[in-house]
Structures are given as structure tokens and as C-alpha cells.
Amino acid sequence: MDALVTQLKAIAEPTRLRVVSLLSRGELTVSELVHVLGQSQPRVSRHLKLLTDARLAERLPEGAYVFYRLTETGGGRRLAEILGELLPESDPVLTRDIARLESIKQARALAAQTYFESVADDWDQIRRLHLADAEVEKAMRKLAGPGPFDLMIDVGVGTGRVLELFADRVKRGIGVDINHSMLNVARLNLANAGLNNCSVRHADVGALPFENAAADLVTVHQVLHYLDDPAGAVAECGRLLKPGGHLLIVDFAPHQLETLREDHYHRRLGFSDEEMQTWIEGAGLKLAHQTSLHPDEPSGLLTMKIWVAVPSE
């Protein structure tokens, strides 16, 4: 009861109620909330501290930035949802807040588009070398199983596409990436898709910010070939699996396209089944399935692989 009283006290103030309304529409930084609320940074930070202390909101450091969002679980989340339903959409203050929030989202979209334009040529060149993304995604959904999954963790979230792919099967999906620009792109895409059950955070694959055995499904889609220590990444991902969970690794089979190393920063030119099995077993898992997806175009040179690992009994 004490926790509920604390939450009710924290939220019983107009500005904090506005903050909860804004955070119900997505993650925001302090500076973005300052812009929307028209209040000073120290004052906004004070309101955010009270909300986080009451477990109504969460603080997510990301490099030089700190994002805030509604807490994902517990009574605080439900309370925030109820308040969101009760707040009148016609209230002039909330209407102005939402209009200012939309201007922030438009600025994010412009930044994301600028970033995409800078890397689109690289991505398009690589896509032409392997099977269509739709076929790979179809295979991923089949191999992951029907779910439902309480928690999915997507390592190397990129554009957020893999979270979108499984959003209908997960209670909560979290994508991690070390690239701030990609995190902004993923946030925008998830918000545009209306996927309130999915979020992203900044993290290194070598030290993922989750407890052991936290996730039912972990996905690693075209990430390992960029890493200095892919075996360590597999072990770290394996640490996250619950009993009965699934780890899906999607990457290239061995190939000889040195241009991907020279021009696109690939550290490794694909992985063999034997190599992947060794890493999976070293992580305390077992290889449950592997499949090869061959390109169907004459110009296609890259075979996609999907390895499915599960905890050893």
C-alpha cells in the first residue's frame, strides 16, 4: 500500500501528469521534455526524479544522453495506463504538449532520413548479394516458434525491423545497439508502427544489461560478422536464455567477398556450421537446428544461415 500511496502523491501534480502523458507516447530526453513543457531543465529533472523514485518512470542513460520512459512492468505501469485513459484529449494544455511533441518527432524523422541516405547505398549493395529479406524473415518466424514470448531481446537492433517482425508474439521486446544513430532510427520506426510493447536501449553486446535467464527469445541478426569476438557475443547472448528459450543467430555462410571487409567493415567473411556449433556449445547451449538460405538471383553470392540454439538440459 505504501508504494501505491507514493505513486499517487508523485503523480498528483499537473506537470508530472503532463510528463506521464508524454512518456506514454514514447521515450524522451530531458531536453525534449524541457522543449515541450516550457520549463527549466532543473525543474523538469526534479519532476522526473520524483516519477522515477516512485517507479512510474525509468531512466535510461545512452552515451551523452539520458532517455526516460514509463516503467515497463508492475503497478506503476498499470497506474500510468489508467491515467492515460482518463486524461481528456481536448484539454488545451495536453493538446499543446502533443503538438510540440509531434514537432520533435518530425525533427527525429528528418535526422533519421539523413542518416539513412548516408548509408543506403552500402545496404543496397549488400542486399543484392543475398536472398530477399522477406524470405529470411519468414524463416526466422518459423524457426522461433509461435510463442508467446514474455521477453524478447534483439541484439544489434539496427532499424528495429526484427522487433517489428516478432511484435505480435512478444509481451515485451527490447532491442540493443551500440550505434546511437541506429537507436534513433529504431525508435522512430517502432513509434510509427505503434509498437508500445517494444523499446530500445544503448548497450554493448559484450556486456548486455540483463539478468541471467531473462529472455524467452534472443535474436542476433547480421551482427556477428562485425565483431572482434563473435564467440564471446554468442556466450553473452546464451547467458540471457531462460530454460526452454531460443537463440536465433542469422548471418552469412563463409564467402570470399573481400569487398565486404574492405568497404563495409565486416570483420569476418561468414561462419561455418562447425565454428558456430563450437561457440554455441561453449556457451552451455546446444545447436537445435540450422538452415541455409541460398540466393535466388544470378548475381547473388551470399548464402544466409540461421542457427537455432537452446539451453542444454
C-alpha positions in Angstrom: 0.0 0.0 0.0 2.8 2.4 0.8 4.2 2.1 -2.8 0.8 3.0 -4.2 0.4 6.0 -2.0 3.9 7.2 -3.0 2.9 6.8 -6.7 -0.3 8.6 -6.2 1.5 11.5 -4.5 4.1 11.7 -7.2 1.5 11.9 -10.0 -0.8 14.3 -8.2 0.8 17.4 -9.7 -0.1 19.0 -13.1 3.4 19.0 -14.7 4.1 15.4 -13.6 0.8 14.3 -15.0 1.8 16.0 -18.3 5.1 14.1 -18.2 3.3 10.8 -17.8 1.0 11.6 -20.7 4.1 12.5 -22.9 6.0 9.4 -21.9 3.0 7.2 -22.7 3.7 8.2 -26.3 7.4 7.1 -26.3 10.8 7.7 -24.8 12.0 11.3 -24.4 15.2 13.0 -23.2 15.3 15.8 -20.6 15.9 18.4 -23.3 13.0 17.2 -25.3 10.7 17.4 -22.3 12.1 20.9 -21.5 11.1 22.0 -25.0 7.6 20.5 -24.7 6.8 21.7 -21.2 8.4 25.1 -21.4 10.1 24.7 -18.1 13.7 24.9 -17.0 16.0 21.9 -17.1 16.5 21.7 -13.3 12.7 21.8 -12.7 12.0 19.1 -15.3 14.8 16.9 -13.9 13.2 17.3 -10.4 9.8 16.1 -11.7 11.5 13.2 -13.5 13.3 12.2 -10.3 10.1 12.0 -8.3 8.5 9.9 -11.0 11.4 7.5 -11.2 11.7 7.3 -7.4 8.0 6.3 -7.4 8.7 3.7 -10.1 6.4 5.3 -12.6 9.2 6.1 -15.0 12.6 4.6 -15.9 15.9 6.4 -16.6 18.0 5.0 -19.5 21.5 6.5 -20.0 22.6 6.4 -23.6 26.1 7.9 -24.1 25.8 11.6 -23.5 22.0 11.4 -23.4 19.5 10.1 -20.9 16.1 8.9 -22.1 13.1 8.5 -19.9 10.1 6.2 -20.4 7.2 4.8 -18.4 8.2 1.8 -16.3 7.6 -1.4 -18.2 6.3 -3.6 -15.5 4.5 -3.5 -12.2 1.7 -1.4 -10.7 3.3 1.8 -11.8 2.8 0.9 -15.4 -0.8 0.0 -14.9 -1.4 3.2 -13.0 0.1 5.3 -15.8 -2.1 3.4 -18.3 -5.3 4.1 -16.3 -4.4 7.8 -16.0 -3.7 8.0 -19.8 -7.2 6.7 -20.4 -8.8 9.2 -18.0 -6.9 12.3 -19.3 -9.2 14.4 -21.6 -7.9 14.6 -25.1 -9.5 18.0 -25.5 -7.6 19.6 -22.7 -5.8 22.7 -24.2 -2.5 22.1 -22.2 -2.3 18.5 -23.3 -3.2 19.4 -26.9 -0.3 21.9 -27.0 2.1 19.4 -25.4 1.2 16.8 -28.1 1.6 19.4 -30.9 5.1 20.2 -29.6 5.9 16.5 -29.2 5.0 16.0 -32.9 7.4 18.7 -33.9 10.2 16.8 -32.0 9.2 13.5 -33.8 9.4 15.3 -37.1 12.9 16.5 -36.3 13.9 13.0 -35.3 12.4 11.7 -38.6 14.5 14.2 -40.6 17.6 13.2 -38.8 16.9 9.5 -39.4 16.2 10.1 -43.0 19.5 12.0 -43.4 21.4 9.1 -41.7 19.6 6.5 -43.9 20.6 8.5 -47.1 24.2 8.3 -46.0 24.3 4.5 -45.6 21.6 3.4 -48.1 24.0 2.7 -50.9 26.0 0.3 -48.7 23.0 -1.6 -47.6 21.5 -1.8 -51.1 24.7 -3.2 -52.4 24.8 -6.0 -49.8 21.1 -6.8 -50.2 21.6 -7.5 -53.9 24.1 -10.3 -52.9 21.7 -12.4 -50.8 18.2 -13.8 -50.6 15.3 -11.3 -50.3 14.8 -10.1 -46.7 11.2 -11.3 -46.7 12.3 -14.9 -47.2 14.8 -14.6 -44.4 12.2 -13.1 -42.1 9.7 -15.8 -42.9 12.2 -18.5 -42.0 13.1 -16.7 -38.7 9.4 -16.6 -37.6 9.0 -20.3 -38.4 12.2 -21.3 -36.5 11.5 -19.2 -33.5 8.2 -20.9 -32.8 4.7 -19.5 -32.2 5.4 -18.1 -28.8 4.0 -16.2 -27.0 7.3 -14.8 -25.5 7.4 -12.8 -22.3 10.6 -11.1 -23.2 12.5 -10.9 -26.5 15.9 -9.3 -26.7 17.2 -8.3 -30.2 20.9 -7.8 -30.1 22.1 -5.2 -32.7 18.6 -3.8 -33.2 19.6 -1.7 -36.3 16.4 -0.3 -37.8 14.1 -2.2 -35.4 12.9 -4.5 -38.1 13.4 -7.7 -36.2 11.4 -6.3 -33.2 8.6 -5.4 -35.6 8.8 -8.9 -37.1 8.0 -10.6 -33.7 6.0 -7.8 -32.1 2.8 -9.8 -32.4 4.3 -12.7 -30.4 6.0 -10.9 -27.6 4.7 -9.3 -24.4 7.8 -7.1 -24.3 10.6 -6.7 -26.8 13.9 -4.8 -26.2 16.4 -4.0 -28.8 20.0 -3.1 -28.0 22.6 -1.4 -30.1 25.9 0.5 -29.6 25.2 2.9 -32.5 23.3 6.0 -31.4 22.1 6.9 -34.9 20.6 3.4 -35.4 18.9 3.6 -32.0 17.2 6.8 -33.1 16.1 5.1 -36.3 14.7 2.2 -34.5 12.8 4.4 -32.0 11.2 6.2 -34.9 10.2 3.1 -36.7 8.8 1.4 -33.6 6.8 4.6 -32.8 5.5 4.9 -36.3 4.4 1.2 -36.2 2.6 1.9 -32.9 4.5 -0.9 -31.1 4.3 0.1 -27.5 5.4 -3.3 -26.3 8.9 -2.7 -27.9 11.7 -0.4 -26.9 15.4 0.1 -27.4 18.4 0.9 -25.3 22.1 1.6 -25.7 24.3 -1.4 -24.8 27.4 -3.3 -25.9 26.9 -7.0 -27.0 29.9 -7.9 -24.8 28.1 -6.7 -21.6 24.3 -6.9 -22.0 22.4 -5.1 -19.2 20.1 -8.1 -18.4 19.9 -10.7 -15.7 20.8 -14.3 -16.4 17.9 -16.4 -17.8 15.8 -13.3 -18.5 14.6 -13.9 -22.1 12.5 -16.4 -23.9 13.8 -15.3 -27.3 17.1 -13.7 -28.2 17.8 -12.7 -31.8 21.2 -11.7 -33.4 20.5 -10.7 -37.0 23.6 -9.9 -39.2 25.7 -8.7 -36.3 28.4 -11.2 -35.6 30.4 -10.5 -38.7 31.1 -7.0 -37.4 32.5 -8.2 -34.1 36.1 -8.8 -32.9 34.8 -11.5 -30.6 31.8 -13.3 -32.0 32.3 -16.3 -29.8 32.1 -14.0 -26.7 28.9 -12.4 -28.1 27.3 -15.9 -28.5 28.2 -16.7 -24.9 26.7 -13.4 -23.6 23.5 -14.0 -25.6 23.3 -17.6 -24.3 23.5 -16.2 -20.7 20.2 -14.5 -21.3 18.2 -17.5 -22.2 15.5 -19.0 -19.9 15.1 -22.8 -19.9 13.1 -23.6 -23.0 14.2 -20.3 -24.7 15.5 -19.9 -28.2 18.6 -18.1 -29.5 18.3 -17.2 -33.3 21.6 -16.3 -35.0 21.3 -15.0 -38.6 24.5 -14.4 -40.5 26.4 -15.3 -43.7 27.9 -18.7 -44.6 31.7 -18.5 -45.4 32.4 -16.5 -48.5 35.2 -14.8 -50.4 33.9 -11.3 -50.9 36.7 -9.2 -49.6 34.9 -6.1 -50.6 32.7 -6.5 -47.6 35.7 -6.4 -45.3 37.4 -3.5 -47.2 34.3 -1.3 -47.9 31.7 -2.3 -45.4 33.7 -3.0 -42.2 32.9 -6.7 -42.0 35.5 -8.3 -39.6 34.5 -11.9 -40.6 33.6 -13.3 -44.0 30.8 -15.6 -42.8 30.8 -18.5 -40.4 30.8 -22.3 -40.8 28.4 -24.6 -39.1 31.3 -26.3 -37.2 32.5 -22.9 -35.9 29.1 -21.8 -34.8 28.4 -25.1 -33.1 31.6 -24.9 -31.1 30.7 -21.4 -29.9 27.1 -22.5 -29.1 28.3 -25.5 -27.0 30.9 -23.3 -25.3 28.1 -21.1 -24.2 26.4 -24.0 -22.5 23.8 -24.4 -25.2 23.1 -26.9 -27.9 22.5 -26.4 -31.6 18.9 -27.4 -32.2 18.6 -26.5 -35.9 20.5 -24.9 -38.7 19.3 -23.9 -42.2 20.8 -22.4 -45.3 19.0 -19.9 -47.5 20.6 -19.6 -50.9 20.2 -16.6 -53.2 17.8 -16.9 -56.0 19.3 -14.3 -58.3 22.2 -15.0 -60.7 24.1 -12.1 -59.1 23.5 -13.5 -55.6 26.8 -14.6 -53.9 25.9 -14.8 -50.2 24.2 -17.7 -48.5 22.3 -16.7 -45.4 22.4 -19.1 -42.4 20.1 -19.4 -39.4 21.3 -21.3 -36.4 18.9 -22.0 -33.5 20.3 -22.7 -30.1 18.6 -23.8 -26.9 19.8 -24.3 -23.3 21.3 -27.7 -22.7 19.2 -29.9 -20.4 
